[in-house]
Amino acid sequence: MEEVSFFDKVYEVAQQIPYGRVTSYGAIAKYLGAARSARMVGWAMNNSHAKDVPAHRVVNRVGVLTGKHHFGGTNLMQQLLENEGIKVVDNQIVDFQKHFWDPSKEL
């Protein structure tokens, strides 16, 4: 049986993030039992473009769009979030806690 890579586990969690909600790199890492691996979750998101992963829904722990430079176009990440009803001002999600989805409580 083939072992699932950490990146693939990250993608499986990210694919569960509901429309109109966001989570953080650290929340995904913690859910996967690797609480100190938030940066690795970020690397996984950076490599997710060829996969069906809503990477725009993964932000840093305070709701800042730290991965936005990995999206084609300067404001694509923000536009994708705003299309889902999430307001973003100065690269920061407004009412972050209201939109936050915690995989450890939801999955």
N, C-alpha and C positions, 0 to 999 in steps of 0.2 A: 504494500500500500504506500502510495506516495505521500510524503509529509507536506502539509500545506505551509508555505512560506509565511513569514511575519507580514510581508507586504500584502499577500493574498488575504490574510486574516483581517488586516486593516481595511481592505477593499470590501470585504463581506460586511463589516460593521458600517462603513460609510454608505453602502448601498441601502441600509435600513433607515437612514436619517429621513424623517418625514419631510415632505414638501412644506416649505414655509418655516422650517426649523433649522437650527445650526448646532454644532457641537464643537468641542475643542480637540486639539491634538492630544492634550494630556488626558482628556476623558476617554478617548479611544484607547490610549496606551494603558490606562488604569484598568479599563474593562478587560483588556487582553492579558492582564496580569503582569504588565511590564511598565509600572507606573513611572519609571524614570526614562522612558523611551519616547517621550513626546517628539523629540527631534527626528527619530526614525519614522514616526507617523508622518511628519512633515515631508521627509524624503519620499515616502510611499506616495503621498499626494502629488508630489512633483513628478512622479513617474506614472501617474494614473491616466494620462491623457488618451492613450490608445484603448482604455477600458471604459466600461459604462459605469463610471463612478462620479457622483455629484461632489467633486472636490471643492466646489465653491461654497459648500455648506460646512466646511471645516475651517475654523479660525483659531486665533490664539485664545488664551484663558480669560482675557478680558473683552473679547469680541472685536479685536482689530484684524483687518484683512491683511495679515502678514504675508500670505501666499499670492497676493494679487499679481505680482510681476511674472508669475508662471503662466498666466492666462494670456492668450493672444489678444492684443488690444489693451489699452491702458486701463479701461474701466469695466472690462468684461465681467470680472468676478462680482463687482458691485451691481452691474446691470442684471446679472442672473439672480442675485439675491433680491433686488428690488422687484423683479418680475414675479417673485414668490411672496411679495408683500412685506419684505423686511427692509426697513428704512436704514440707510447708511449715510452718516455725515462724517466727513474728514477721515475716511477709512475705518470708522468705528460703527458697529451695529448699535442702533438706538434701541433701548429697552432690551439689552442683551439677555438678561435673565428670563424675560418673558418668552424669548425665542429659543432658549437653550434646551437641548435634548441630551439627556444623560443616558448613554447606552447601558450603564450598570443598573439603572432603575427601570429601563424600558424593554430590555431584551432578556 
